[in-house]
Amino acid sequence: MMIKRLSELSDAEMGRLLRREVDLEKAMDVAKKILADVREKGDAALIKYTKKFDGVEL
């Protein structure tokens, strides 16, 4: 995973980032599934998503 600091982006990079299209419907669907999983499985789900999205194993 590549991490970029907003303060270090050039004007062109910032422009591309801000113009990027996002499928909000898909993002909301994914977020709803994650929230439902956390409600159902609690800490186990949080640990799973922390590893998946942050690369940190708790």
CHARMM internal coordinates of N, CA and C (Angstrom, degrees):
IC EDIT
DIST 1 N 1 CA 1.4404
DIST 1 CA 1 C 1.5240
ANGL 1 N 1 CA 1 C 108.15
DIST 1 C 2 N 1.3198
ANGL 1 CA 1 C 2 N 115.82
DIHE 1 N 1 CA 1 C 2 N 135.57
DIST 2 N 2 CA 1.4522
ANGL 1 C 2 N 2 CA 121.07
DIHE 1 CA 1 C 2 N 2 CA 178.83
DIST 2 CA 2 C 1.5279
ANGL 2 N 2 CA 2 C 108.98
DIHE 1 C 2 N 2 CA 2 C -96.32
DIST 2 C 3 N 1.3186
ANGL 2 CA 2 C 3 N 116.26
DIHE 2 N 2 CA 2 C 3 N 131.64
DIST 3 N 3 CA 1.4609
ANGL 2 C 3 N 3 CA 121.12
DIHE 2 CA 2 C 3 N 3 CA 177.49
DIST 3 CA 3 C 1.5185
ANGL 3 N 3 CA 3 C 107.78
DIHE 2 C 3 N 3 CA 3 C -113.81
DIST 3 C 4 N 1.3205
ANGL 3 CA 3 C 4 N 115.94
DIHE 3 N 3 CA 3 C 4 N 129.00
DIST 4 N 4 CA 1.4630
ANGL 3 C 4 N 4 CA 121.79
DIHE 3 CA 3 C 4 N 4 CA 178.29
DIST 4 CA 4 C 1.5196
ANGL 4 N 4 CA 4 C 108.28
DIHE 3 C 4 N 4 CA 4 C -123.60
DIST 4 C 5 N 1.3029
ANGL 4 CA 4 C 5 N 116.13
DIHE 4 N 4 CA 4 C 5 N 141.41
DIST 5 N 5 CA 1.4612
ANGL 4 C 5 N 5 CA 121.27
DIHE 4 CA 4 C 5 N 5 CA 175.62
DIST 5 CA 5 C 1.5230
ANGL 5 N 5 CA 5 C 108.09
DIHE 4 C 5 N 5 CA 5 C -91.90
DIST 5 C 6 N 1.3286
ANGL 5 CA 5 C 6 N 115.98
DIHE 5 N 5 CA 5 C 6 N 130.52
DIST 6 N 6 CA 1.4604
ANGL 5 C 6 N 6 CA 119.74
DIHE 5 CA 5 C 6 N 6 CA -178.95
DIST 6 CA 6 C 1.5222
ANGL 6 N 6 CA 6 C 111.32
DIHE 5 C 6 N 6 CA 6 C -57.12
DIST 6 C 7 N 1.3161
ANGL 6 CA 6 C 7 N 116.69
DIHE 6 N 6 CA 6 C 7 N -37.22
DIST 7 N 7 CA 1.4679
ANGL 6 C 7 N 7 CA 120.56
DIHE 6 CA 6 C 7 N 7 CA -178.15
DIST 7 CA 7 C 1.5274
ANGL 7 N 7 CA 7 C 112.29
DIHE 6 C 7 N 7 CA 7 C -66.16
DIST 7 C 8 N 1.3213
ANGL 7 CA 7 C 8 N 117.69
DIHE 7 N 7 CA 7 C 8 N -16.32
DIST 8 N 8 CA 1.4628
ANGL 7 C 8 N 8 CA 121.52
DIHE 7 CA 7 C 8 N 8 CA -178.02
DIST 8 CA 8 C 1.5271
ANGL 8 N 8 CA 8 C 113.35
DIHE 7 C 8 N 8 CA 8 C -101.59
DIST 8 C 9 N 1.3294
ANGL 8 CA 8 C 9 N 117.81
DIHE 8 N 8 CA 8 C 9 N -0.72
DIST 9 N 9 CA 1.4606
ANGL 8 C 9 N 9 CA 120.90
DIHE 8 CA 8 C 9 N 9 CA -178.55
DIST 9 CA 9 C 1.5236
ANGL 9 N 9 CA 9 C 110.86
DIHE 8 C 9 N 9 CA 9 C -78.74
DIST 9 C 10 N 1.3152
ANGL 9 CA 9 C 10 N 115.48
DIHE 9 N 9 CA 9 C 10 N 144.14
DIST 10 N 10 CA 1.4640
ANGL 9 C 10 N 10 CA 120.13
DIHE 9 CA 9 C 10 N 10 CA 173.33
DIST 10 CA 10 C 1.5258
ANGL 10 N 10 CA 10 C 108.22
DIHE 9 C 10 N 10 CA 10 C -73.87
DIST 10 C 11 N 1.3184
ANGL 10 CA 10 C 11 N 116.39
DIHE 10 N 10 CA 10 C 11 N 167.62
DIST 11 N 11 CA 1.4649
ANGL 10 C 11 N 11 CA 120.21
DIHE 10 CA 10 C 11 N 11 CA 177.87
DIST 11 CA 11 C 1.5268
ANGL 11 N 11 CA 11 C 110.86
DIHE 10 C 11 N 11 CA 11 C -59.68
DIST 11 C 12 N 1.3376
ANGL 11 CA 11 C 12 N 116.78
DIHE 11 N 11 CA 11 C 12 N -39.36
DIST 12 N 12 CA 1.4653
ANGL 11 C 12 N 12 CA 120.54
DIHE 11 CA 11 C 12 N 12 CA -179.88
DIST 12 CA 12 C 1.5246
ANGL 12 N 12 CA 12 C 110.81
DIHE 11 C 12 N 12 CA 12 C -65.59
DIST 12 C 13 N 1.3426
ANGL 12 CA 12 C 13 N 117.16
DIHE 12 N 12 CA 12 C 13 N -43.53
DIST 13 N 13 CA 1.4676
ANGL 12 C 13 N 13 CA 120.59
DIHE 12 CA 12 C 13 N 13 CA 179.00
DIST 13 CA 13 C 1.5260
ANGL 13 N 13 CA 13 C 110.95
DIHE 12 C 13 N 13 CA 13 C -63.72
DIST 13 C 14 N 1.3259
ANGL 13 CA 13 C 14 N 116.64
DIHE 13 N 13 CA 13 C 14 N -42.03
DIST 14 N 14 CA 1.4620
ANGL 13 C 14 N 14 CA 120.64
DIHE 13 CA 13 C 14 N 14 CA 179.30
DIST 14 CA 14 C 1.5266
ANGL 14 N 14 CA 14 C 110.01
DIHE 13 C 14 N 14 CA 14 C -63.36
DIST 14 C 15 N 1.3167
ANGL 14 CA 14 C 15 N 116.90
DIHE 14 N 14 CA 14 C 15 N -40.73
DIST 15 N 15 CA 1.4597
ANGL 14 C 15 N 15 CA 120.87
DIHE 14 CA 14 C 15 N 15 CA 178.07
DIST 15 CA 15 C 1.5179
ANGL 15 N 15 CA 15 C 112.05
DIHE 14 C 15 N 15 CA 15 C -61.50
DIST 15 C 16 N 1.3348
ANGL 15 CA 15 C 16 N 116.85
DIHE 15 N 15 CA 15 C 16 N -43.71
DIST 16 N 16 CA 1.4689
ANGL 15 C 16 N 16 CA 120.17
DIHE 15 CA 15 C 16 N 16 CA 178.61
DIST 16 CA 16 C 1.5228
ANGL 16 N 16 CA 16 C 110.87
DIHE 15 C 16 N 16 CA 16 C -64.25
DIST 16 C 17 N 1.3085
ANGL 16 CA 16 C 17 N 116.28
DIHE 16 N 16 CA 16 C 17 N -39.56
DIST 17 N 17 CA 1.4566
ANGL 16 C 17 N 17 CA 120.44
DIHE 16 CA 16 C 17 N 17 CA 179.39
DIST 17 CA 17 C 1.5297
ANGL 17 N 17 CA 17 C 111.06
DIHE 16 C 17 N 17 CA 17 C -63.51
DIST 17 C 18 N 1.3107
ANGL 17 CA 17 C 18 N 116.87
DIHE 17 N 17 CA 17 C 18 N -44.05
DIST 18 N 18 CA 1.4618
ANGL 17 C 18 N 18 CA 120.78
DIHE 17 CA 17 C 18 N 18 CA -177.04
DIST 18 CA 18 C 1.5242
ANGL 18 N 18 CA 18 C 112.77
DIHE 17 C 18 N 18 CA 18 C -73.45
DIST 18 C 19 N 1.3285
ANGL 18 CA 18 C 19 N 117.66
DIHE 18 N 18 CA 18 C 19 N -25.30
DIST 19 N 19 CA 1.4665
ANGL 18 C 19 N 19 CA 121.10
DIHE 18 CA 18 C 19 N 19 CA -179.94
DIST 19 CA 19 C 1.5217
ANGL 19 N 19 CA 19 C 113.04
DIHE 18 C 19 N 19 CA 19 C -88.30
DIST 19 C 20 N 1.3004
ANGL 19 CA 19 C 20 N 116.95
DIHE 19 N 19 CA 19 C 20 N -7.81
DIST 20 N 20 CA 1.4631
ANGL 19 C 20 N 20 CA 120.94
DIHE 19 CA 19 C 20 N 20 CA -175.72
DIST 20 CA 20 C 1.5233
ANGL 20 N 20 CA 20 C 110.42
DIHE 19 C 20 N 20 CA 20 C -61.80
DIST 20 C 21 N 1.3182
ANGL 20 CA 20 C 21 N 115.86
DIHE 20 N 20 CA 20 C 21 N 132.07
DIST 21 N 21 CA 1.4601
ANGL 20 C 21 N 21 CA 120.61
DIHE 20 CA 20 C 21 N 21 CA 178.63
DIST 21 CA 21 C 1.5208
ANGL 21 N 21 CA 21 C 110.21
DIHE 20 C 21 N 21 CA 21 C -77.71
DIST 21 C 22 N 1.3158
ANGL 21 CA 21 C 22 N 114.74
DIHE 21 N 21 CA 21 C 22 N 143.28
DIST 22 N 22 CA 1.4562
ANGL 21 C 22 N 22 CA 121.12
DIHE 21 CA 21 C 22 N 22 CA 179.95
DIST 22 CA 22 C 1.5207
ANGL 22 N 22 CA 22 C 108.22
DIHE 21 C 22 N 22 CA 22 C -127.98
DIST 22 C 23 N 1.3038
ANGL 22 CA 22 C 23 N 116.52
DIHE 22 N 22 CA 22 C 23 N 134.12
DIST 23 N 23 CA 1.4599
ANGL 22 C 23 N 23 CA 121.70
DIHE 22 CA 22 C 23 N 23 CA 175.67
DIST 23 CA 23 C 1.5282
ANGL 23 N 23 CA 23 C 107.14
DIHE 22 C 23 N 23 CA 23 C -87.62
DIST 23 C 24 N 1.3463
ANGL 23 CA 23 C 24 N 115.87
DIHE 23 N 23 CA 23 C 24 N 91.02
DIST 24 N 24 CA 1.4610
ANGL 23 C 24 N 24 CA 120.27
DIHE 23 CA 23 C 24 N 24 CA -175.61
DIST 24 CA 24 C 1.5196
ANGL 24 N 24 CA 24 C 112.45
DIHE 23 C 24 N 24 CA 24 C -63.20
DIST 24 C 25 N 1.3061
ANGL 24 CA 24 C 25 N 117.03
DIHE 24 N 24 CA 24 C 25 N -34.29
DIST 25 N 25 CA 1.4604
ANGL 24 C 25 N 25 CA 120.07
DIHE 24 CA 24 C 25 N 25 CA 179.85
DIST 25 CA 25 C 1.5352
ANGL 25 N 25 CA 25 C 110.26
DIHE 24 C 25 N 25 CA 25 C -62.50
DIST 25 C 26 N 1.3184
ANGL 25 CA 25 C 26 N 116.27
DIHE 25 N 25 CA 25 C 26 N -44.29
DIST 26 N 26 CA 1.4622
ANGL 25 C 26 N 26 CA 120.34
DIHE 25 CA 25 C 26 N 26 CA 178.88
DIST 26 CA 26 C 1.5306
ANGL 26 N 26 CA 26 C 110.53
DIHE 25 C 26 N 26 CA 26 C -66.47
DIST 26 C 27 N 1.3315
ANGL 26 CA 26 C 27 N 116.45
DIHE 26 N 26 CA 26 C 27 N -42.56
DIST 27 N 27 CA 1.4679
ANGL 26 C 27 N 27 CA 120.13
DIHE 26 CA 26 C 27 N 27 CA 179.56
DIST 27 CA 27 C 1.5250
ANGL 27 N 27 CA 27 C 110.88
DIHE 26 C 27 N 27 CA 27 C -61.68
DIST 27 C 28 N 1.3246
ANGL 27 CA 27 C 28 N 117.51
DIHE 27 N 27 CA 27 C 28 N -41.93
DIST 28 N 28 CA 1.4665
ANGL 27 C 28 N 28 CA 121.15
DIHE 27 CA 27 C 28 N 28 CA 179.06
DIST 28 CA 28 C 1.5244
ANGL 28 N 28 CA 28 C 110.52
DIHE 27 C 28 N 28 CA 28 C -65.28
DIST 28 C 29 N 1.3226
ANGL 28 CA 28 C 29 N 117.26
DIHE 28 N 28 CA 28 C 29 N -38.96
DIST 29 N 29 CA 1.4637
ANGL 28 C 29 N 29 CA 121.09
DIHE 28 CA 28 C 29 N 29 CA 178.79
DIST 29 CA 29 C 1.5274
ANGL 29 N 29 CA 29 C 110.47
DIHE 28 C 29 N 29 CA 29 C -62.29
DIST 29 C 30 N 1.3249
ANGL 29 CA 29 C 30 N 116.34
DIHE 29 N 29 CA 29 C 30 N -44.88
DIST 30 N 30 CA 1.4667
ANGL 29 C 30 N 30 CA 120.76
DIHE 29 CA 29 C 30 N 30 CA 178.69
DIST 30 CA 30 C 1.5251
ANGL 30 N 30 CA 30 C 110.13
DIHE 29 C 30 N 30 CA 30 C -63.69
DIST 30 C 31 N 1.3337
ANGL 30 CA 30 C 31 N 116.96
DIHE 30 N 30 CA 30 C 31 N -44.90
DIST 31 N 31 CA 1.4688
ANGL 30 C 31 N 31 CA 120.84
DIHE 30 CA 30 C 31 N 31 CA -179.33
DIST 31 CA 31 C 1.5254
ANGL 31 N 31 CA 31 C 111.26
DIHE 30 C 31 N 31 CA 31 C -62.09
DIST 31 C 32 N 1.3235
ANGL 31 CA 31 C 32 N 117.36
DIHE 31 N 31 CA 31 C 32 N -41.23
DIST 32 N 32 CA 1.4698
ANGL 31 C 32 N 32 CA 120.90
DIHE 31 CA 31 C 32 N 32 CA 179.26
DIST 32 CA 32 C 1.5292
ANGL 32 N 32 CA 32 C 110.93
DIHE 31 C 32 N 32 CA 32 C -62.64
DIST 32 C 33 N 1.3320
ANGL 32 CA 32 C 33 N 116.68
DIHE 32 N 32 CA 32 C 33 N -39.66
DIST 33 N 33 CA 1.4671
ANGL 32 C 33 N 33 CA 120.23
DIHE 32 CA 32 C 33 N 33 CA 178.65
DIST 33 CA 33 C 1.5265
ANGL 33 N 33 CA 33 C 110.94
DIHE 32 C 33 N 33 CA 33 C -65.77
DIST 33 C 34 N 1.3215
ANGL 33 CA 33 C 34 N 116.31
DIHE 33 N 33 CA 33 C 34 N -40.43
DIST 34 N 34 CA 1.4667
ANGL 33 C 34 N 34 CA 119.95
DIHE 33 CA 33 C 34 N 34 CA 178.63
DIST 34 CA 34 C 1.5228
ANGL 34 N 34 CA 34 C 109.97
DIHE 33 C 34 N 34 CA 34 C -64.53
DIST 34 C 35 N 1.3308
ANGL 34 CA 34 C 35 N 117.48
DIHE 34 N 34 CA 34 C 35 N -46.29
DIST 35 N 35 CA 1.4663
ANGL 34 C 35 N 35 CA 120.70
DIHE 34 CA 34 C 35 N 35 CA 179.77
DIST 35 CA 35 C 1.5213
ANGL 35 N 35 CA 35 C 111.55
DIHE 34 C 35 N 35 CA 35 C -61.53
DIST 35 C 36 N 1.3205
ANGL 35 CA 35 C 36 N 117.06
DIHE 35 N 35 CA 35 C 36 N -41.47
DIST 36 N 36 CA 1.4665
ANGL 35 C 36 N 36 CA 120.35
DIHE 35 CA 35 C 36 N 36 CA 178.49
DIST 36 CA 36 C 1.5289
ANGL 36 N 36 CA 36 C 110.35
DIHE 35 C 36 N 36 CA 36 C -63.23
DIST 36 C 37 N 1.3182
ANGL 36 CA 36 C 37 N 116.59
DIHE 36 N 36 CA 36 C 37 N -40.69
DIST 37 N 37 CA 1.4634
ANGL 36 C 37 N 37 CA 121.17
DIHE 36 CA 36 C 37 N 37 CA 178.68
DIST 37 CA 37 C 1.5304
ANGL 37 N 37 CA 37 C 110.62
DIHE 36 C 37 N 37 CA 37 C -63.43
DIST 37 C 38 N 1.3306
ANGL 37 CA 37 C 38 N 116.87
DIHE 37 N 37 CA 37 C 38 N -41.68
DIST 38 N 38 CA 1.4654
ANGL 37 C 38 N 38 CA 120.85
DIHE 37 CA 37 C 38 N 38 CA 179.49
DIST 38 CA 38 C 1.5234
ANGL 38 N 38 CA 38 C 110.41
DIHE 37 C 38 N 38 CA 38 C -66.94
DIST 38 C 39 N 1.3272
ANGL 38 CA 38 C 39 N 117.24
DIHE 38 N 38 CA 38 C 39 N -41.05
DIST 39 N 39 CA 1.4696
ANGL 38 C 39 N 39 CA 119.95
DIHE 38 CA 38 C 39 N 39 CA 177.76
DIST 39 CA 39 C 1.5282
ANGL 39 N 39 CA 39 C 111.09
DIHE 38 C 39 N 39 CA 39 C -61.33
DIST 39 C 40 N 1.3224
ANGL 39 CA 39 C 40 N 115.72
DIHE 39 N 39 CA 39 C 40 N -40.29
DIST 40 N 40 CA 1.4637
ANGL 39 C 40 N 40 CA 120.63
DIHE 39 CA 39 C 40 N 40 CA -176.49
DIST 40 CA 40 C 1.5292
ANGL 40 N 40 CA 40 C 112.50
DIHE 39 C 40 N 40 CA 40 C -77.36
DIST 40 C 41 N 1.3275
ANGL 40 CA 40 C 41 N 116.83
DIHE 40 N 40 CA 40 C 41 N -42.72
DIST 41 N 41 CA 1.4673
ANGL 40 C 41 N 41 CA 120.40
DIHE 40 CA 40 C 41 N 41 CA -171.37
DIST 41 CA 41 C 1.5249
ANGL 41 N 41 CA 41 C 114.16
DIHE 40 C 41 N 41 CA 41 C -108.54
DIST 41 C 42 N 1.3230
ANGL 41 CA 41 C 42 N 117.58
DIHE 41 N 41 CA 41 C 42 N -5.99
DIST 42 N 42 CA 1.4598
ANGL 41 C 42 N 42 CA 121.58
DIHE 41 CA 41 C 42 N 42 CA 175.31
DIST 42 CA 42 C 1.5173
ANGL 42 N 42 CA 42 C 114.19
DIHE 41 C 42 N 42 CA 42 C 60.54
DIST 42 C 43 N 1.3402
ANGL 42 CA 42 C 43 N 114.28
DIHE 42 N 42 CA 42 C 43 N -132.69
DIST 43 N 43 CA 1.4618
ANGL 42 C 43 N 43 CA 120.77
DIHE 42 CA 42 C 43 N 43 CA -175.20
DIST 43 CA 43 C 1.5260
ANGL 43 N 43 CA 43 C 113.35
DIHE 42 C 43 N 43 CA 43 C -58.08
DIST 43 C 44 N 1.3115
ANGL 43 CA 43 C 44 N 117.48
DIHE 43 N 43 CA 43 C 44 N -34.04
DIST 44 N 44 CA 1.4724
ANGL 43 C 44 N 44 CA 120.02
DIHE 43 CA 43 C 44 N 44 CA 179.97
DIST 44 CA 44 C 1.5296
ANGL 44 N 44 CA 44 C 110.26
DIHE 43 C 44 N 44 CA 44 C -59.94
DIST 44 C 45 N 1.3330
ANGL 44 CA 44 C 45 N 116.45
DIHE 44 N 44 CA 44 C 45 N -41.09
DIST 45 N 45 CA 1.4642
ANGL 44 C 45 N 45 CA 120.11
DIHE 44 CA 44 C 45 N 45 CA 178.42
DIST 45 CA 45 C 1.5271
ANGL 45 N 45 CA 45 C 110.58
DIHE 44 C 45 N 45 CA 45 C -68.92
DIST 45 C 46 N 1.3272
ANGL 45 CA 45 C 46 N 117.29
DIHE 45 N 45 CA 45 C 46 N -39.91
DIST 46 N 46 CA 1.4657
ANGL 45 C 46 N 46 CA 120.01
DIHE 45 CA 45 C 46 N 46 CA 178.57
DIST 46 CA 46 C 1.5211
ANGL 46 N 46 CA 46 C 111.03
DIHE 45 C 46 N 46 CA 46 C -61.40
DIST 46 C 47 N 1.3103
ANGL 46 CA 46 C 47 N 116.11
DIHE 46 N 46 CA 46 C 47 N -41.55
DIST 47 N 47 CA 1.4646
ANGL 46 C 47 N 47 CA 120.51
DIHE 46 CA 46 C 47 N 47 CA 178.44
DIST 47 CA 47 C 1.5292
ANGL 47 N 47 CA 47 C 110.11
DIHE 46 C 47 N 47 CA 47 C -63.66
DIST 47 C 48 N 1.3277
ANGL 47 CA 47 C 48 N 116.68
DIHE 47 N 47 CA 47 C 48 N -42.52
DIST 48 N 48 CA 1.4686
ANGL 47 C 48 N 48 CA 121.33
DIHE 47 CA 47 C 48 N 48 CA 179.34
DIST 48 CA 48 C 1.5313
ANGL 48 N 48 CA 48 C 110.93
DIHE 47 C 48 N 48 CA 48 C -60.94
DIST 48 C 49 N 1.3368
ANGL 48 CA 48 C 49 N 117.00
DIHE 48 N 48 CA 48 C 49 N -46.19
DIST 49 N 49 CA 1.4660
ANGL 48 C 49 N 49 CA 120.15
DIHE 48 CA 48 C 49 N 49 CA -177.56
DIST 49 CA 49 C 1.5232
ANGL 49 N 49 CA 49 C 112.19
DIHE 48 C 49 N 49 CA 49 C -73.79
DIST 49 C 50 N 1.3206
ANGL 49 CA 49 C 50 N 117.38
DIHE 49 N 49 CA 49 C 50 N -29.70
DIST 50 N 50 CA 1.4639
ANGL 49 C 50 N 50 CA 119.86
DIHE 49 CA 49 C 50 N 50 CA 175.01
DIST 50 CA 50 C 1.5240
ANGL 50 N 50 CA 50 C 109.59
DIHE 49 C 50 N 50 CA 50 C -63.15
DIST 50 C 51 N 1.3207
ANGL 50 CA 50 C 51 N 116.04
DIHE 50 N 50 CA 50 C 51 N -42.50
DIST 51 N 51 CA 1.4705
ANGL 50 C 51 N 51 CA 119.76
DIHE 50 CA 50 C 51 N 51 CA 177.94
DIST 51 CA 51 C 1.5281
ANGL 51 N 51 CA 51 C 110.61
DIHE 50 C 51 N 51 CA 51 C -67.12
DIST 51 C 52 N 1.3314
ANGL 51 CA 51 C 52 N 116.84
DIHE 51 N 51 CA 51 C 52 N -44.03
DIST 52 N 52 CA 1.4635
ANGL 51 C 52 N 52 CA 121.12
DIHE 51 CA 51 C 52 N 52 CA -176.50
DIST 52 CA 52 C 1.5281
ANGL 52 N 52 CA 52 C 112.30
DIHE 51 C 52 N 52 CA 52 C -65.23
DIST 52 C 53 N 1.3302
ANGL 52 CA 52 C 53 N 116.96
DIHE 52 N 52 CA 52 C 53 N -48.07
DIST 53 N 53 CA 1.4623
ANGL 52 C 53 N 53 CA 120.11
DIHE 52 CA 52 C 53 N 53 CA -172.50
DIST 53 CA 53 C 1.5247
ANGL 53 N 53 CA 53 C 113.99
DIHE 52 C 53 N 53 CA 53 C -93.46
DIST 53 C 54 N 1.3299
ANGL 53 CA 53 C 54 N 117.62
DIHE 53 N 53 CA 53 C 54 N -29.90
DIST 54 N 54 CA 1.4587
ANGL 53 C 54 N 54 CA 120.49
DIHE 53 CA 53 C 54 N 54 CA -176.65
DIST 54 CA 54 C 1.5214
ANGL 54 N 54 CA 54 C 112.97
DIHE 53 C 54 N 54 CA 54 C -106.17
DIST 54 C 55 N 1.3373
ANGL 54 CA 54 C 55 N 116.35
DIHE 54 N 54 CA 54 C 55 N -12.13
DIST 55 N 55 CA 1.4526
ANGL 54 C 55 N 55 CA 119.69
DIHE 54 CA 54 C 55 N 55 CA -179.83
DIST 55 CA 55 C 1.5201
ANGL 55 N 55 CA 55 C 113.23
DIHE 54 C 55 N 55 CA 55 C 70.68
DIST 55 C 56 N 1.3449
ANGL 55 CA 55 C 56 N 115.84
DIHE 55 N 55 CA 55 C 56 N 24.70
DIST 56 N 56 CA 1.4606
ANGL 55 C 56 N 56 CA 120.85
DIHE 55 CA 55 C 56 N 56 CA -178.31
DIST 56 CA 56 C 1.5156
ANGL 56 N 56 CA 56 C 108.69
DIHE 55 C 56 N 56 CA 56 C -115.49
DIST 56 C 57 N 1.3123
ANGL 56 CA 56 C 57 N 115.33
DIHE 56 N 56 CA 56 C 57 N 127.90
DIST 57 N 57 CA 1.4573
ANGL 56 C 57 N 57 CA 119.90
DIHE 56 CA 56 C 57 N 57 CA 177.82
DIST 57 CA 57 C 1.5221
ANGL 57 N 57 CA 57 C 108.23
DIHE 56 C 57 N 57 CA 57 C -100.22
DIST 57 C 58 N 1.3336
ANGL 57 CA 57 C 58 N 115.54
DIHE 57 N 57 CA 57 C 58 N 118.37
DIST 58 N 58 CA 1.4665
ANGL 57 C 58 N 58 CA 120.81
DIHE 57 CA 57 C 58 N 58 CA -178.57
DIST 58 CA 58 C 1.5041
ANGL 58 N 58 CA 58 C 111.35
DIHE 57 C 58 N 58 CA 58 C -93.67
END
COOR INIT
IC SEED 1 N 1 CA 1 C
IC BUILD
